[in-house]
Amino acid sequence: MEEPTDDKKQNRRLAILDAAADVFADRGYATATCDEIAKRAAVSKGTLYNYFRSKQDLFTQLFLSSVAEDEATIDGVIAQPGTAREKLEAVLGYWFEQFSRYDDLGRLVLEFWSTAAAEEEDGTFTQTLQDMYGRYRQRMTQIFKQGQSSGEFDLVYGPSMAASVVLALFDGIGLHSMMGLSVKMDAKTLATIKRGMLRALGVEPEPLAENTPTGGDTKDADA
């Protein structure tokens, strides 16, 4: 039998991940089975196990693949020359622009969090989340340290704590948006939240351009 090419292997792996996303969304992690995922991906169960060791491994890889693009984009921002304020504004701007995509990923993210919460502290899902947030915290801390060293930022918190606050605020806003618990995250609202977040950390935002949207009834925050 002819061995599949690297491209075919990658396409098959992606097809299995896509099928898994559908099954996990329909059934939830606890009740989903590899048999269902293999059937949805039109592969044998043995083929599925050639790519993923278990349902747990498949769920973990699906989660990591969903955030890989974000991590690569943010790494690119940090690697570019520029001031710390420019980098911070770019990262926050990118995150806020992704809210519509995060809404689509909401069920997967919440399912992963809830599954991790039910694990032991050293469980696979818990460790995956801790590692991911550790990487994000390190990136944001790097930006805040640059800004503090250059005199751009008069931080209310230390760089590491400032990074943790940004991540917590972003997750809180994202969670409310996913669950439909907050106002609609339109461009005006997000622009106001971003500027308020920066000022709360001790970072003065760049002046607003004339055509930049502001947040309606909250416009005084941008004055």
MARMAR-261026 format. One record per residue (C-alpha): residue number from 1; x, y, z. Coordinates in nm, 3 decimals, always signed. Layout:
<sites>
SITE    i        u        v        w
SITE  NUM        X        Y        Z
...
</sites>
This chain:
<sites>
SITE    i        u        v        w
SITE    1   +0.000   +0.000   +0.000
SITE    2   +0.129   +0.344   -0.095
SITE    3   +0.232   +0.562   +0.197
SITE    4   +0.036   +0.890   +0.215
SITE    5   +0.236   +1.202   +0.138
SITE    6   +0.307   +1.464   +0.403
SITE    7   +0.038   +1.685   +0.252
SITE    8   -0.217   +1.404   +0.268
SITE    9   -0.121   +1.330   +0.628
SITE   10   -0.164   +1.696   +0.722
SITE   11   -0.498   +1.718   +0.542
SITE   12   -0.618   +1.403   +0.715
SITE   13   -0.507   +1.534   +1.052
SITE   14   -0.694   +1.860   +0.991
SITE   15   -1.002   +1.666   +0.878
SITE   16   -0.999   +1.468   +1.203
SITE   17   -0.963   +1.790   +1.406
SITE   18   -1.254   +1.949   +1.217
SITE   19   -1.467   +1.641   +1.280
SITE   20   -1.368   +1.642   +1.647
SITE   21   -1.468   +2.008   +1.680
SITE   22   -1.814   +1.925   +1.546
SITE   23   -1.859   +1.619   +1.767
SITE   24   -1.734   +1.791   +2.082
SITE   25   -1.966   +2.086   +2.009
SITE   26   -2.263   +1.852   +1.959
SITE   27   -2.195   +1.603   +2.237
SITE   28   -1.955   +1.762   +2.483
SITE   29   -1.619   +1.615   +2.578
SITE   30   -1.749   +1.367   +2.836
SITE   31   -1.995   +1.188   +2.607
SITE   32   -1.814   +1.222   +2.272
SITE   33   -1.635   +0.911   +2.150
SITE   34   -1.350   +0.844   +1.912
SITE   35   -1.583   +0.617   +1.715
SITE   36   -1.811   +0.914   +1.644
SITE   37   -1.519   +1.136   +1.552
SITE   38   -1.369   +0.877   +1.316
SITE   39   -1.707   +0.828   +1.149
SITE   40   -1.754   +1.204   +1.106
SITE   41   -1.402   +1.232   +0.959
SITE   42   -1.464   +0.933   +0.729
SITE   43   -1.161   +0.744   +0.860
SITE   44   -1.120   +0.422   +1.055
SITE   45   -1.072   +0.433   +1.430
SITE   46   -0.726   +0.284   +1.376
SITE   47   -0.637   +0.569   +1.142
SITE   48   -0.753   +0.821   +1.402
SITE   49   -0.521   +0.662   +1.657
SITE   50   -0.232   +0.693   +1.413
SITE   51   -0.268   +1.071   +1.452
SITE   52   -0.391   +1.108   +1.810
SITE   53   -0.319   +0.885   +2.109
SITE   54   -0.658   +0.923   +2.275
SITE   55   -0.970   +1.136   +2.300
SITE   56   -0.787   +1.343   +2.560
SITE   57   -0.495   +1.402   +2.323
SITE   58   -0.735   +1.491   +2.041
SITE   59   -0.921   +1.743   +2.257
SITE   60   -0.594   +1.897   +2.376
SITE   61   -0.456   +1.930   +2.022
SITE   62   -0.783   +2.078   +1.902
SITE   63   -0.765   +2.344   +2.172
SITE   64   -0.400   +2.423   +2.100
SITE   65   -0.464   +2.449   +1.726
SITE   66   -0.740   +2.703   +1.795
SITE   67   -0.497   +2.941   +1.970
SITE   68   -0.186   +2.873   +1.759
SITE   69   -0.265   +3.153   +1.512
SITE   70   -0.303   +3.403   +1.796
SITE   71   +0.026   +3.304   +1.953
SITE   72   +0.211   +3.330   +1.621
SITE   73   +0.058   +3.673   +1.547
SITE   74   +0.149   +3.811   +1.889
SITE   75   +0.503   +3.676   +1.862
SITE   76   +0.530   +3.859   +1.531
SITE   77   +0.414   +4.185   +1.689
SITE   78   +0.665   +4.159   +1.972
SITE   79   +0.952   +4.077   +1.735
SITE   80   +0.893   +4.390   +1.525
SITE   81   +1.084   +4.710   +1.602
SITE   82   +0.874   +4.970   +1.775
SITE   83   +0.787   +5.125   +2.107
SITE   84   +0.631   +4.927   +2.390
SITE   85   +0.314   +5.136   +2.358
SITE   86   +0.287   +5.052   +1.989
SITE   87   +0.331   +4.682   +2.064
SITE   88   +0.080   +4.684   +2.349
SITE   89   -0.176   +4.873   +2.139
SITE   90   -0.122   +4.627   +1.853
SITE   91   -0.168   +4.320   +2.075
SITE   92   -0.481   +4.455   +2.241
SITE   93   -0.615   +4.571   +1.905
SITE   94   -0.562   +4.225   +1.758
SITE   95   -0.732   +4.053   +2.051
SITE   96   -1.033   +4.280   +2.037
SITE   97   -1.062   +4.234   +1.661
SITE   98   -1.090   +3.858   +1.719
SITE   99   -1.402   +3.869   +1.938
SITE  100   -1.633   +3.744   +1.664
SITE  101   -1.404   +3.441   +1.615
SITE  102   -1.386   +3.383   +1.990
SITE  103   -1.765   +3.370   +1.998
SITE  104   -1.747   +3.081   +1.750
SITE  105   -1.483   +2.908   +1.962
SITE  106   -1.668   +2.979   +2.284
SITE  107   -1.813   +2.634   +2.340
SITE  108   -1.477   +2.468   +2.281
SITE  109   -1.298   +2.706   +2.517
SITE  110   -1.560   +2.673   +2.791
SITE  111   -1.565   +2.295   +2.754
SITE  112   -1.186   +2.285   +2.787
SITE  113   -1.190   +2.508   +3.095
SITE  114   -1.465   +2.306   +3.264
SITE  115   -1.291   +1.977   +3.188
SITE  116   -0.964   +2.113   +3.327
SITE  117   -1.144   +2.235   +3.641
SITE  118   -1.267   +1.881   +3.710
SITE  119   -0.914   +1.734   +3.682
SITE  120   -0.641   +1.689   +3.938
SITE  121   -0.405   +1.987   +3.960
SITE  122   -0.145   +1.808   +3.747
SITE  123   -0.396   +1.687   +3.487
SITE  124   -0.328   +1.713   +3.115
SITE  125   -0.587   +1.983   +3.046
SITE  126   -0.489   +2.186   +3.352
SITE  127   -0.122   +2.171   +3.255
SITE  128   -0.206   +2.270   +2.897
SITE  129   -0.391   +2.580   +3.020
SITE  130   -0.115   +2.670   +3.265
SITE  131   +0.148   +2.639   +2.993
SITE  132   -0.055   +2.845   +2.748
SITE  133   -0.123   +3.124   +2.997
SITE  134   +0.240   +3.112   +3.105
SITE  135   +0.345   +3.184   +2.746
SITE  136   +0.095   +3.470   +2.712
SITE  137   +0.201   +3.616   +3.048
SITE  138   +0.565   +3.603   +2.944
SITE  139   +0.490   +3.786   +2.618
SITE  140   +0.290   +4.060   +2.788
SITE  141   +0.546   +4.094   +3.069
SITE  142   +0.814   +4.147   +2.805
SITE  143   +0.618   +4.441   +2.660
SITE  144   +0.554   +4.596   +3.001
SITE  145   +0.921   +4.562   +3.098
SITE  146   +1.023   +4.736   +2.776
SITE  147   +0.780   +5.018   +2.843
SITE  148   +0.892   +5.057   +3.202
SITE  149   +1.260   +5.063   +3.105
SITE  150   +1.204   +5.320   +2.831
SITE  151   +0.996   +5.543   +3.057
SITE  152   +0.686   +5.504   +2.837
SITE  153   +0.481   +5.337   +3.109
SITE  154   +0.419   +5.457   +3.463
SITE  155   +0.282   +5.120   +3.573
SITE  156   +0.040   +5.090   +3.861
SITE  157   +0.151   +4.727   +3.897
SITE  158   +0.477   +4.548   +3.826
SITE  159   +0.522   +4.413   +3.470
SITE  160   +0.422   +4.055   +3.559
SITE  161   +0.113   +4.163   +3.755
SITE  162   +0.015   +4.406   +3.477
SITE  163   +0.035   +4.116   +3.231
SITE  164   -0.185   +3.900   +3.456
SITE  165   -0.442   +4.179   +3.493
SITE  166   -0.464   +4.224   +3.114
SITE  167   -0.517   +3.850   +3.061
SITE  168   -0.781   +3.831   +3.334
SITE  169   -0.971   +4.134   +3.201
SITE  170   -0.958   +4.001   +2.847
SITE  171   -1.086   +3.658   +2.954
SITE  172   -1.364   +3.816   +3.158
SITE  173   -1.481   +4.030   +2.868
SITE  174   -1.453   +3.734   +2.631
SITE  175   -1.650   +3.507   +2.864
SITE  176   -1.935   +3.757   +2.897
SITE  177   -1.938   +3.805   +2.521
SITE  178   -1.946   +3.428   +2.457
SITE  179   -2.232   +3.378   +2.703
SITE  180   -2.429   +3.681   +2.586
SITE  181   -2.407   +3.834   +2.935
SITE  182   -2.281   +4.178   +2.834
SITE  183   -2.343   +4.454   +2.588
SITE  184   -2.259   +4.381   +2.228
SITE  185   -1.884   +4.405   +2.172
SITE  186   -1.898   +4.645   +1.879
SITE  187   -1.613   +4.869   +1.764
SITE  188   -1.721   +5.162   +1.981
SITE  189   -1.742   +4.957   +2.299
SITE  190   -1.413   +4.781   +2.238
SITE  191   -1.228   +5.106   +2.165
SITE  192   -1.348   +5.250   +2.495
SITE  193   -1.266   +4.936   +2.693
SITE  194   -0.918   +4.919   +2.546
SITE  195   -0.838   +5.279   +2.631
SITE  196   -0.980   +5.241   +2.980
SITE  197   -0.773   +4.927   +3.034
SITE  198   -0.453   +5.102   +2.928
SITE  199   -0.514   +5.399   +3.156
SITE  200   -0.598   +5.171   +3.451
SITE  201   -0.256   +5.011   +3.408
SITE  202   -0.077   +5.345   +3.397
SITE  203   -0.031   +5.355   +3.020
SITE  204   -0.155   +5.667   +2.842
SITE  205   -0.317   +5.563   +2.512
SITE  206   -0.226   +5.723   +2.183
SITE  207   -0.444   +6.026   +2.097
SITE  208   -0.762   +5.933   +1.914
SITE  209   -0.774   +5.997   +1.542
SITE  210   -1.068   +6.205   +1.426
SITE  211   -1.245   +5.906   +1.270
SITE  212   -1.184   +5.666   +1.562
SITE  213   -1.510   +5.537   +1.712
SITE  214   -1.581   +5.606   +2.077
SITE  215   -1.815   +5.431   +2.309
SITE  216   -2.140   +5.620   +2.295
SITE  217   -2.256   +5.692   +2.651
SITE  218   -1.906   +5.610   +2.780
SITE  219   -1.732   +5.870   +2.562
SITE  220   -1.627   +6.069   +2.869
SITE  221   -1.373   +5.794   +2.939
SITE  222   -1.197   +5.895   +2.618
SITE  223   -1.196   +6.267   +2.682
</sites>
